[in-house]
Amino acid sequence: MDKETKKPKSQKTLLGYPISIFFIVVNEFCERFSYYGMRTVLVLYLNYFLNFDDDFATTIYHTFVALCYLTPILGAIIADSWLGKYKTIVYLSIVYTVGQVVLAVSAIHDITDTNRDGIPDNMTFHIALSMLGLILIALGTGGIKPCVAAFGGDQFEEHQDKQRSTFFSIFYLSINAGSLLSTLITPILKAQECGIHTHQQCYPLAFGVPAALMFVALAVFIVGSPLYTKTAPQGNIMVKVCKCIGFAIKNRFRHRASHYPKRAHWMDWAEEKYDKLLIAQVKMVLKVLFLFIPLPMFWALFDQQGSRWTLQATTMDGNFGSLEIQPEQMQIVNPILILILVPIMDSIVYPLINKCKLNFSPVKRMTVGMFLAAMAFVAAALVQLQIDSTLPNFPKGQESQVKFINMLNTKIDFTAGNKPFSMEPFTGRDNYTSFTEPFRLDLGPSASEVVTLENATRNTLVIIQEWAAPAYITFKDINEKPAKAANAIRIFNGFNQTINVTSGELDFGYSVPNNMSEYRLLHSGHVNYKIMTMDGSSCLFSQTLKYGSSYTLVVQPNITFEEQCSNILVLMDISPNTLSLALQIPQYFLITAGEVVFSVTGLEFAYSQSPSNMKSVLQAGWLLTVAVGNIIVLIISQAARLEEKWAEYILFAALLVVVCVIFALMGYFYTYIDPVKIESQFSQSESEEEKRKSLEMDHKDRFGRRNEVRERSNSRLDEKNTKETRM
């Protein structure tokens, strides 16, 4: 045992396993619940609460994910070279917990901090806190990522290989369990009413529960401290590898103009300082890392499940009868399908391929996984085209649209342009009529006038009684789908008194007779409106809202106020989302199938092709491909700037297909190796070299001793001869 390794005085076991690992498994479950719970609703928080547009919310989301996969390298170096795994996990978990708390606090606001649409006025404060929280979370979750699993492995003795293998299975099960439950539960928490804004999504709760779980994770881990086997830092192999590569490059550059003999590989220029075994191991690592170069493109598509695909889901209908699915909850399809597809692939598909004697090598598997991911984005593009086809036909160019509301207490027949209309008392039309030029509105013998509307606008024309003749007033309507899957609601006051309408803390303002309020954004669900007159009389009207609709609520004239709330006229300006979220299932199936074939195979491939002491280096390289993939999303999204979302999906799919072909060609020329065999050869060569050197040293020592004896003998003879001469 390493003298610097600290073990508990007596290792306690349960069912043959160290009790310490149970603390580690619980810690990992809570940490993954915290991370994935926060990440599930993150893009919607950026989009809805911080009021970022889709593109900028996507940019922030993928920047955050990229940081989460860049910081593991920092965590590994800190743990192996400075603090050790235990202290690194504790200190960075504290940073992690603080970050989660800061993010939860950033989502808290009150009525004095919010405008009429429920958006905070002091946005700079909320944005600054949110970004600080995300940075701390990225540092924490990334920093402990390479440490926790390895720390769990340290708890086992050398003879407990079977138990160690079972631990890793349980460990990864806890990861999936935490992510699965958090993806399901966090959107439900977000949909709750916070008590500050009745219809405002409860992000403080959605972030607060993951923060609490992270605190629990930290507390559980610290409680198990007396039971842990703690290995002191031994030096980071990644640092050693980097130094070796750096010396080889520097040495080659230094002798670029000299007449030194050429070397078989550029890494051989490190032989002056590093032993041949290390150089051979670095060569093996670089060979695999070179094959990793195309891989980030897969992750560029895969991680858009939490950004673009979630935003796409907000334009769809999550109503499945008695079950209402939140847009972000569709991400739960991925872990569910993983649990189903992994055993199917391992027990059915791969054995069947082997029986058919097909050469389905790891690189070929990964190529298939990349192709499936590309097809997933083709499926997403097809869904987007279906969504676009359900959108209203908004006016463009010189076209304008108008719909009519009859506030007269009698039926009216009128013409608009050359189009006849007939409307019953106190009714309205949901359908719009299009005009490309000013039209004459003929309401009767003494009420005829030319109406001019702005180009590319939607309008509502309300027919009212003015003195003895009908008249009209016009109002501009919303001209696009309500942002952020909200519902745009406005109130027309046809009553003969000034009224005030509120929905929770959301105020539509005071409205005089024959006036229209501005649109206010409300989220989906059951909504109550309180209508109140200046003398304090009030009544309640209820409405169930879906996603992405717009309504004009008309308070009618000529009825008593007590009858108002049961006689509200509801006119639909824009219909709610109608395309079912179920249509996203094929794209989730394809991307998950691609992940199972690509990711699992890639990890196994990297493990089998890496030297025994450099598994962590390739693990860091694998995580780095995820980070680079998210950076690629940022670059492409900002550079392409495609207005049509379906075109962006096709662009990503096309790029991955191109990369897939390149990767297949690289794989075709890749030669699989046996790292153990290569290492043993170099180890044997080094042993023979050491033995040869030892023999040479022994020979030199024996030769040196003989010379010494001869010199002494000669010295004695010289002394004897000198004495005889004197005599």
SULBEL-V255165 format. One record per residue. N is the residue number from 0. RES is the residue in one letter. PSI is psi in whole degrees, 0 to 359 (999 if undefined). D_CENTER is the distance of its C-alpha to the mean C-alpha in Angstrom with 2 decimals. Layout:
# SULBEL-V255165
N_RES_PSI_D_CENTER / N_RES_PSI_D_CENTER
This chain:
# SULBEL-V255165
0_M_139_41.74 / 1_D_131_40.43 / 2_K_342_42.47 / 3_E_356_39.44 / 4_T_128_37.52 / 5_K_121_37.87 / 6_K_153_38.33 / 7_P_155_39.25 / 8_K_320_42.97 / 9_S_117_42.68 / 10_Q_116_39.58 / 11_K_139_39.21 / 12_T_159_38.06 / 13_L_119_37.22 / 14_L_31_37.76 / 15_G_0_38.06 / 16_Y_144_34.73 / 17_P_134_34.46 / 18_I_333_33.67 / 19_S_329_31.37 / 20_I_335_28.68 / 21_F_325_28.33 / 22_F_322_27.28 / 23_I_319_24.64 / 24_V_316_23.30 / 25_V_319_23.21 / 26_N_315_21.50 / 27_E_321_18.69 / 28_F_312_18.36 / 29_C_321_18.22 / 30_E_317_15.80 / 31_R_325_13.22 / 32_F_316_13.97 / 33_S_313_13.48 / 34_Y_307_10.09 / 35_Y_330_8.48 / 36_G_314_10.75 / 37_M_316_9.73 / 38_R_331_5.95 / 39_T_320_7.29 / 40_V_4_9.44 / 41_L_311_8.06 / 42_V_328_8.12 / 43_L_325_11.39 / 44_Y_314_12.70 / 45_L_322_12.44 / 46_N_314_13.99 / 47_Y_311_16.53 / 48_F_309_17.56 / 49_L_353_17.32 / 50_N_29_18.44 / 51_F_148_16.34 / 52_D_172_16.74 / 53_D_316_14.18 / 54_D_316_14.22 / 55_F_324_14.04 / 56_A_319_11.24 / 57_T_319_9.18 / 58_T_311_10.76 / 59_I_318_10.02 / 60_Y_310_6.25 / 61_H_333_6.43 / 62_T_317_9.38 / 63_F_312_7.98 / 64_V_320_5.79 / 65_A_316_9.11 / 66_L_323_11.19 / 67_C_333_9.91 / 68_Y_358_11.19 / 69_L_324_14.19 / 70_T_341_15.63 / 71_P_328_16.51 / 72_I_317_19.38 / 73_L_316_20.63 / 74_G_320_20.49 / 75_A_319_22.42 / 76_I_317_25.00 / 77_I_316_25.56 / 78_A_315_26.02 / 79_D_335_28.28 / 80_S_346_30.25 / 81_W_290_30.64 / 82_L_335_29.62 / 83_G_162_29.19 / 84_K_315_26.40 / 85_Y_307_27.49 / 86_K_324_27.81 / 87_T_316_24.57 / 88_I_315_22.66 / 89_V_308_24.67 / 90_Y_315_24.47 / 91_L_335_20.77 / 92_S_327_20.11 / 93_I_315_22.25 / 94_V_317_20.18 / 95_Y_311_17.02 / 96_T_316_18.95 / 97_V_319_20.26 / 98_G_318_16.87 / 99_Q_320_15.84 / 100_V_316_19.30 / 101_V_318_19.15 / 102_L_319_15.99 / 103_A_319_17.83 / 104_V_326_20.98 / 105_S_338_19.47 / 106_A_359_18.96 / 107_I_132_22.66 / 108_H_163_25.21 / 109_D_182_28.66 / 110_I_329_30.93 / 111_T_348_32.44 / 112_D_15_29.08 / 113_T_141_28.14 / 114_N_187_29.51 / 115_R_338_30.70 / 116_D_8_27.39 / 117_G_15_25.74 / 118_I_129_23.96 / 119_P_140_24.72 / 120_D_317_27.43 / 121_N_66_26.74 / 122_M_329_23.29 / 123_T_319_23.62 / 124_F_313_23.84 / 125_H_321_20.71 / 126_I_315_18.67 / 127_A_314_20.20 / 128_L_319_19.50 / 129_S_314_15.84 / 130_M_321_15.35 / 131_L_314_17.53 / 132_G_316_15.63 / 133_L_322_12.26 / 134_I_315_14.37 / 135_L_321_16.12 / 136_I_316_13.18 / 137_A_318_11.82 / 138_L_319_15.47 / 139_G_306_16.03 / 140_T_322_13.34 / 141_G_321_13.63 / 142_G_324_17.36 / 143_I_349_18.11 / 144_K_313_16.02 / 145_P_356_19.01 / 146_C_322_21.57 / 147_V_310_21.24 / 148_A_317_21.83 / 149_A_323_24.54 / 150_F_323_26.10 / 151_G_319_26.36 / 152_G_331_28.14 / 153_D_343_30.53 / 154_Q_349_31.89 / 155_F_149_33.77 / 156_E_168_37.19 / 157_E_330_37.98 / 158_H_2_39.63 / 159_Q_43_36.61 / 160_D_319_34.73 / 161_K_315_34.48 / 162_Q_322_33.14 / 163_R_317_30.61 / 164_S_318_29.33 / 165_T_322_29.12 / 166_F_315_27.26 / 167_F_326_24.41 / 168_S_315_24.23 / 169_I_322_24.18 / 170_F_311_21.66 / 171_Y_333_19.06 / 172_L_321_20.13 / 173_S_326_19.34 / 174_I_311_15.74 / 175_N_322_15.40 / 176_A_317_17.51 / 177_G_315_15.53 / 178_S_322_12.17 / 179_L_311_14.31 / 180_L_319_16.26 / 181_S_323_13.66 / 182_T_330_11.79 / 183_L_318_15.37 / 184_I_318_16.81 / 185_T_317_14.54 / 186_P_328_14.78 / 187_I_319_18.49 / 188_L_319_18.78 / 189_K_327_17.25 / 190_A_354_19.85 / 191_Q_160_22.71 / 192_E_128_25.26 / 193_C_342_25.27 / 194_G_355_28.94 / 195_I_309_28.49 / 196_H_113_27.47 / 197_T_322_28.31 / 198_H_14_25.98 / 199_Q_135_23.23 / 200_Q_141_19.95 / 201_C_74_20.04 / 202_Y_328_17.03 / 203_P_321_19.24 / 204_L_319_19.57 / 205_A_327_15.93 / 206_F_333_15.15 / 207_G_319_18.64 / 208_V_313_18.56 / 209_P_324_15.61 / 210_A_319_17.64 / 211_A_321_20.69 / 212_L_326_19.24 / 213_M_324_18.37 / 214_F_318_21.97 / 215_V_317_23.23 / 216_A_315_21.45 / 217_L_315_23.16 / 218_A_316_26.45 / 219_V_318_26.60 / 220_F_318_26.01 / 221_I_322_28.74 / 222_V_325_31.13 / 223_G_3_31.16 / 224_S_315_32.17 / 225_P_342_35.87 / 226_L_351_35.04 / 227_Y_147_32.82 / 228_T_119_34.03 / 229_K_118_32.90 / 230_T_128_33.19 / 231_A_154_33.98 / 232_P_135_32.16 / 233_Q_5_33.83 / 234_G_138_32.43 / 235_N_126_29.26 / 236_I_330_29.73 / 237_M_321_27.07 / 238_V_318_29.28 / 239_K_317_32.30 / 240_V_315_30.82 / 241_C_320_29.86 / 242_K_320_33.38 / 243_C_315_34.96 / 244_I_317_33.17 / 245_G_319_33.98 / 246_F_321_37.62 / 247_A_315_37.94 / 248_I_315_36.74 / 249_K_318_38.95 / 250_N_321_41.91 / 251_R_319_41.64 / 252_F_324_41.45 / 253_R_327_44.41 / 254_H_23_46.56 / 255_R_329_45.52 / 256_A_3_49.03 / 257_S_176_51.00 / 258_H_30_52.84 / 259_Y_144_50.86 / 260_P_145_50.62 / 261_K_152_47.40 / 262_R_151_45.04 / 263_A_326_43.37 / 264_H_144_39.81 / 265_W_336_38.66 / 266_M_342_37.47 / 267_D_346_41.15 / 268_W_354_41.82 / 269_A_0_40.47 / 270_E_336_43.44 / 271_E_339_45.47 / 272_K_329_43.28 / 273_Y_151_41.19 / 274_D_160_42.44 / 275_K_330_42.08 / 276_L_312_40.02 / 277_L_318_37.19 / 278_I_319_37.41 / 279_A_321_37.29 / 280_Q_319_34.17 / 281_V_321_32.45 / 282_K_317_33.52 / 283_M_318_31.88 / 284_V_314_28.57 / 285_L_326_28.74 / 286_K_318_29.58 / 287_V_318_26.37 / 288_L_326_24.25 / 289_F_321_25.94 / 290_L_340_24.83 / 291_F_345_21.18 / 292_I_317_21.39 / 293_P_348_20.31 / 294_L_328_17.40 / 295_P_333_14.60 / 296_M_327_15.08 / 297_F_314_13.93 / 298_W_333_10.49 / 299_A_324_10.50 / 300_L_317_10.88 / 301_F_315_9.06 / 302_D_358_5.40 / 303_Q_357_6.72 / 304_Q_323_6.98 / 305_G_354_4.47 / 306_S_276_6.40 / 307_R_318_9.81 / 308_W_326_10.49 / 309_T_319_9.93 / 310_L_325_12.14 / 311_Q_321_14.45 / 312_A_333_14.86 / 313_T_345_16.15 / 314_T_13_19.02 / 315_M_172_20.04 / 316_D_119_22.15 / 317_G_15_20.79 / 318_N_115_24.37 / 319_F_60_25.45 / 320_G_245_28.88 / 321_S_353_28.92 / 322_L_128_25.17 / 323_E_117_22.79 / 324_I_125_19.13 / 325_Q_150_16.68 / 326_P_316_14.26 / 327_E_342_11.12 / 328_Q_345_13.20 / 329_M_339_13.20 / 330_Q_343_10.09 / 331_I_342_12.83 / 332_V_325_14.58 / 333_N_304_12.60 / 334_P_328_13.83 / 335_I_313_17.14 / 336_L_328_17.75 / 337_I_314_17.04 / 338_L_331_19.74 / 339_I_316_22.01 / 340_L_327_21.60 / 341_V_307_21.80 / 342_P_328_25.33 / 343_I_315_26.39 / 344_M_316_25.60 / 345_D_324_27.23 / 346_S_343_30.26 / 347_I_301_31.01 / 348_V_305_29.49 / 349_Y_314_29.88 / 350_P_323_33.36 / 351_L_319_34.47 / 352_I_320_33.54 / 353_N_322_35.46 / 354_K_328_38.44 / 355_C_0_38.51 / 356_K_41_38.76 / 357_L_140_35.99 / 358_N_86_34.53 / 359_F_73_30.83 / 360_S_164_29.89 / 361_P_318_26.47 / 362_V_321_25.99 / 363_K_321_26.99 / 364_R_313_24.55 / 365_M_324_21.65 / 366_T_317_23.08 / 367_V_319_23.13 / 368_G_319_19.47 / 369_M_320_18.61 / 370_F_320_21.02 / 371_L_321_19.56 / 372_A_321_16.09 / 373_A_319_18.12 / 374_M_330_19.98 / 375_A_322_16.91 / 376_F_333_16.32 / 377_V_318_20.05 / 378_A_320_19.82 / 379_A_322_17.12 / 380_A_320_19.59 / 381_L_320_22.42 / 382_V_319_20.76 / 383_Q_322_20.18 / 384_L_321_23.87 / 385_Q_320_24.88 / 386_I_314_23.05 / 387_D_327_24.80 / 388_S_340_28.07 / 389_T_352_27.93 / 390_L_150_27.69 / 391_P_157_31.04 / 392_N_85_33.34 / 393_F_147_33.07 / 394_P_146_36.06 / 395_K_159_36.06 / 396_G_233_38.70 / 397_Q_0_41.99 / 398_E_144_41.12 / 399_S_156_40.95 / 400_Q_150_40.55 / 401_V_145_42.31 / 402_K_164_42.66 / 403_F_146_45.49 / 404_I_131_46.16 / 405_N_108_49.74 / 406_M_13_50.66 / 407_L_155_54.33 / 408_N_23_56.16 / 409_T_156_57.60 / 410_K_144_56.53 / 411_I_135_56.29 / 412_D_129_56.75 / 413_F_171_55.69 / 414_T_145_54.68 / 415_A_110_51.95 / 416_G_234_53.06 / 417_N_20_54.74 / 418_K_122_52.49 / 419_P_146_54.07 / 420_F_151_52.27 / 421_S_125_53.47 / 422_M_137_51.76 / 423_E_164_52.80 / 424_P_141_53.08 / 425_F_48_49.88 / 426_T_165_47.52 / 427_G_162_44.79 / 428_R_135_43.28 / 429_D_331_39.59 / 430_N_146_40.18 / 431_Y_148_40.42 / 432_T_134_43.30 / 433_S_142_42.82 / 434_F_145_45.29 / 435_T_2_45.55 / 436_E_166_48.39 / 437_P_145_50.09 / 438_F_156_51.68 / 439_R_127_54.61 / 440_L_117_53.95 / 441_D_103_57.13 / 442_L_358_57.15 / 443_G_182_60.92 / 444_P_321_64.24 / 445_S_16_63.62 / 446_A_79_59.84 / 447_S_131_58.84 / 448_E_150_56.60 / 449_V_130_54.44 / 450_V_127_50.72 / 451_T_124_48.58 / 452_L_152_44.80 / 453_E_147_42.27 / 454_N_148_40.79 / 455_A_38_37.34 / 456_T_156_37.36 / 457_R_144_37.42 / 458_N_153_40.10 / 459_T_128_41.76 / 460_L_117_45.56 / 461_V_123_47.16 / 462_I_122_50.89 / 463_I_168_52.75 / 464_Q_120_56.38 / 465_E_108_57.87 / 466_W_239_61.55 / 467_A_352_63.35 / 468_A_154_61.05 / 469_P_149_57.43 / 470_A_182_55.02 / 471_Y_156_51.36 / 472_I_147_48.45 / 473_T_149_45.16 / 474_F_141_41.61 / 475_K_138_38.57 / 476_D_166_35.79 / 477_I_139_32.03 / 478_N_18_31.48 / 479_E_164_27.87 / 480_K_136_25.43 / 481_P_139_24.51 / 482_A_152_21.32 / 483_K_31_18.22 / 484_A_18_19.70 / 485_A_180_22.42 / 486_N_127_26.12 / 487_A_119_28.69 / 488_I_140_31.94 / 489_R_162_35.28 / 490_I_130_38.75 / 491_F_125_42.13 / 492_N_101_45.06 / 493_G_1_48.06 / 494_F_164_49.79 / 495_N_16_52.86 / 496_Q_162_51.43 / 497_T_134_48.65 / 498_I_161_45.68 / 499_N_131_42.46 / 500_V_133_39.39 / 501_T_155_36.51 / 502_S_100_33.54 / 503_G_234_32.71 / 504_E_1_32.43 / 505_L_120_31.69 / 506_D_124_34.99 / 507_F_353_36.15 / 508_G_172_39.11 / 509_Y_140_42.85 / 510_S_125_44.12 / 511_V_166_47.76 / 512_P_144_49.30 / 513_N_38_48.23 / 514_N_152_45.17 / 515_M_135_41.47 / 516_S_168_38.67 / 517_E_162_35.56 / 518_Y_140_32.40 / 519_R_144_30.22 / 520_L_125_26.65 / 521_L_147_26.27 / 522_H_170_23.45 / 523_S_161_24.10 / 524_G_190_26.40 / 525_H_125_29.99 / 526_V_137_31.30 / 527_N_135_34.67 / 528_Y_135_36.61 / 529_K_119_39.54 / 530_I_126_42.33 / 531_M_137_44.91 / 532_T_172_48.15 / 533_M_335_49.77 / 534_D_4_52.21 / 535_G_355_49.48 / 536_S_144_49.52 / 537_S_158_46.12 / 538_C_166_44.60 / 539_L_139_41.20 / 540_F_137_39.55 / 541_S_150_36.55 / 542_Q_143_34.08 / 543_T_122_31.09 / 544_L_145_28.31 / 545_K_230_25.63 / 546_Y_135_22.97 / 547_G_27_23.88 / 548_S_170_27.64 / 549_S_134_30.37 / 550_Y_148_33.70 / 551_T_119_36.97 / 552_L_123_38.76 / 553_V_118_42.51 / 554_V_121_44.80 / 555_Q_153_48.10 / 556_P_173_51.57 / 557_N_23_54.90 / 558_I_159_53.71 / 559_T_156_53.92 / 560_F_328_50.98 / 561_E_336_50.90 / 562_E_353_50.13 / 563_Q_308_47.42 / 564_C_343_44.29 / 565_S_1_45.47 / 566_N_28_46.20 / 567_I_131_43.16 / 568_L_119_42.78 / 569_V_115_39.15 / 570_L_131_38.54 / 571_M_117_35.33 / 572_D_316_34.39 / 573_I_131_31.19 / 574_S_152_30.42 / 575_P_170_27.21 / 576_N_134_24.53 / 577_T_341_26.32 / 578_L_127_24.15 / 579_S_143_22.95 / 580_L_341_19.37 / 581_A_336_20.99 / 582_L_345_21.00 / 583_Q_347_17.28 / 584_I_316_18.22 / 585_P_320_19.66 / 586_Q_325_16.61 / 587_Y_322_14.58 / 588_F_314_17.65 / 589_L_316_17.86 / 590_I_326_14.35 / 591_T_319_14.75 / 592_A_319_18.28 / 593_G_320_17.19 / 594_E_316_14.82 / 595_V_316_17.81 / 596_V_323_20.22 / 597_F_304_18.27 / 598_S_310_16.36 / 599_V_315_19.10 / 600_T_319_21.80 / 601_G_318_20.34 / 602_L_318_20.30 / 603_E_318_23.80 / 604_F_312_25.00 / 605_A_320_23.96 / 606_Y_318_25.59 / 607_S_336_28.75 / 608_Q_4_29.21 / 609_S_149_28.77 / 610_P_159_31.66 / 611_S_326_32.08 / 612_N_9_31.43 / 613_M_24_28.49 / 614_K_322_25.92 / 615_S_329_23.80 / 616_V_314_24.07 / 617_L_329_22.62 / 618_Q_318_19.87 / 619_A_321_18.99 / 620_G_322_19.34 / 621_W_314_17.01 / 622_L_327_14.22 / 623_L_326_15.21 / 624_T_327_14.65 / 625_V_316_10.89 / 626_A_314_11.06 / 627_V_324_13.46 / 628_G_318_11.52 / 629_N_328_8.89 / 630_I_323_12.17 / 631_I_320_13.71 / 632_V_317_11.46 / 633_L_315_12.72 / 634_I_311_16.18 / 635_I_317_16.56 / 636_S_320_15.29 / 637_Q_326_17.64 / 638_A_320_20.42 / 639_A_311_20.65 / 640_R_47_20.56 / 641_L_131_21.31 / 642_E_324_22.39 / 643_E_124_21.94 / 644_K_324_18.44 / 645_W_325_20.00 / 646_A_324_21.34 / 647_E_320_18.00 / 648_Y_316_16.83 / 649_I_323_20.18 / 650_L_312_19.85 / 651_F_318_16.71 / 652_A_317_18.53 / 653_A_317_21.69 / 654_L_320_20.27 / 655_L_324_18.86 / 656_V_317_22.30 / 657_V_313_24.05 / 658_V_324_22.06 / 659_C_317_22.70 / 660_V_316_26.40 / 661_I_316_26.41 / 662_F_320_24.80 / 663_A_319_27.39 / 664_L_319_30.16 / 665_M_319_29.02 / 666_G_328_28.90 / 667_Y_325_32.35 / 668_F_2_33.86 / 669_Y_135_32.07 / 670_T_120_34.56 / 671_Y_144_33.44 / 672_I_165_34.88 / 673_D_96_35.89 / 674_P_323_34.87 / 675_V_317_37.19 / 676_K_316_40.11 / 677_I_316_39.55 / 678_E_321_39.21 / 679_S_323_42.33 / 680_Q_314_44.23 / 681_F_324_43.48 / 682_S_319_44.17 / 683_Q_318_47.45 / 684_S_319_48.30 / 685_E_323_47.65 / 686_S_317_49.77 / 687_E_321_52.54 / 688_E_318_52.30 / 689_E_321_52.52 / 690_K_318_55.44 / 691_R_315_57.16 / 692_K_323_56.74 / 693_S_318_58.06 / 694_L_319_61.08 / 695_E_319_61.71 / 696_M_319_61.60 / 697_D_318_64.00 / 698_H_316_66.24 / 699_K_320_66.21 / 700_D_315_66.94 / 701_R_318_69.87 / 702_F_321_71.15 / 703_G_321_70.87 / 704_R_321_72.80 / 705_R_316_75.54 / 706_N_322_75.91 / 707_E_319_76.13 / 708_V_316_78.90 / 709_R_316_80.74 / 710_E_321_80.50 / 711_R_317_81.87 / 712_S_315_84.67 / 713_N_323_85.56 / 714_S_320_85.56 / 715_R_318_88.03 / 716_L_319_90.30 / 717_D_318_90.30 / 718_E_319_91.31 / 719_K_317_94.06 / 720_N_322_95.40 / 721_T_317_95.45 / 722_K_316_97.48 / 723_E_324_99.94 / 724_T_317_100.43 / 725_R_324_101.20 / 726_M_999_103.68
